[in-house]
Amino acid sequence: LLSPAKGDIAWRVAFLAGLIGAPAVWVLATELPPIEIEAGYPALIVAGLLVGIGTRYGSGCTSGHGVCGLSRLSLRSLAVTMSFMAAGFVTVYVIRHLMGV
């Protein structure tokens, strides 16, 4: 993106303009909802650390395995995607139904 070939600048400029312009138009055209995070900072920090650890142990992020890996028919990505989806389902069940949060 930063070292364009000759005659290859138009789409790069359009791409950058879209990256900057689309959010600006959205903010100006709509009313943004208030941000409400019910968890405290310690929970957010622990959650971020767990995501980082899972990314390291899983050899990639959820979108990398779920989108790119599955489209390449990677068995490792299938196993990892099934694992993190199951962990997510269990986490939501425990937090919402057993802990009542």
C-alpha positions in Angstrom: 0.0 0.0 0.0 2.9 2.4 0.8 5.1 1.6 -2.3 2.8 1.6 -5.3 3.8 0.5 -8.7 3.7 2.9 -11.6 0.1 3.5 -12.7 -1.2 1.8 -9.5 -2.0 4.8 -7.4 -5.7 5.4 -8.1 -7.1 2.4 -6.2 -4.7 3.0 -3.3 -6.0 6.6 -2.9 -9.6 5.4 -3.2 -8.9 2.7 -0.6 -7.4 5.2 1.9 -10.2 7.8 1.2 -12.8 5.1 2.0 -11.0 4.1 5.2 -11.1 7.7 6.4 -14.3 8.9 4.7 -16.7 6.1 5.5 -16.4 6.4 9.3 -16.6 10.2 9.1 -19.8 10.0 7.1 -21.3 7.5 9.5 -20.5 9.7 12.5 -22.0 12.8 10.8 -25.1 11.0 9.5 -26.1 9.0 12.6 -26.5 9.3 16.3 -24.0 7.1 18.0 -25.3 4.9 20.8 -23.8 5.3 24.3 -21.1 2.8 25.1 -22.0 0.7 28.1 -19.6 -1.9 29.3 -20.9 -3.7 32.4 -17.6 -5.4 33.2 -15.0 -3.6 35.3 -11.5 -2.9 34.2 -10.0 -6.0 35.9 -12.4 -8.2 33.9 -11.5 -6.4 30.7 -7.8 -6.8 31.4 -8.1 -10.5 32.2 -10.2 -11.0 29.0 -7.6 -9.3 26.9 -4.8 -11.4 28.3 -6.8 -14.6 27.8 -7.4 -13.6 24.1 -3.7 -13.0 23.7 -2.8 -16.3 25.3 -5.4 -18.2 23.2 -4.1 -16.6 20.0 -0.6 -17.7 20.9 -1.5 -21.3 21.8 -3.9 -21.6 18.9 -1.3 -20.4 16.4 -3.5 -17.6 15.1 -6.6 -15.5 15.8 -10.2 -16.5 15.5 -10.8 -14.8 12.2 -7.6 -16.2 10.8 -8.7 -19.8 11.6 -12.4 -19.3 11.1 -12.3 -17.4 7.8 -8.9 -18.1 6.1 -8.2 -21.5 7.6 -11.6 -23.0 7.0 -11.7 -21.6 3.4 -8.4 -23.5 2.8 -9.9 -26.6 4.3 -7.3 -26.7 7.0 -8.0 -29.5 9.6 -6.1 -27.6 12.2 -8.2 -24.5 11.7 -11.4 -26.7 11.9 -10.3 -28.1 15.2 -9.3 -24.7 16.6 -12.6 -23.1 15.3 -14.7 -25.8 16.9 -12.7 -25.4 20.1 -13.1 -21.7 20.5 -16.7 -21.8 19.5 -17.4 -24.5 22.1 -15.5 -22.5 24.7 -17.5 -19.4 23.8 -20.8 -21.3 24.1 -19.8 -22.7 27.5 -18.6 -19.3 28.8 -21.9 -17.6 27.8 -23.9 -20.4 29.4 -21.9 -20.3 32.7 -21.9 -16.5 33.0 -25.5 -15.9 31.9 -27.3 -18.9 33.3 -25.3 -20.3 36.2 -23.8 -17.0 37.5 -26.7 -14.8 36.6 -24.7 -12.0 35.2 
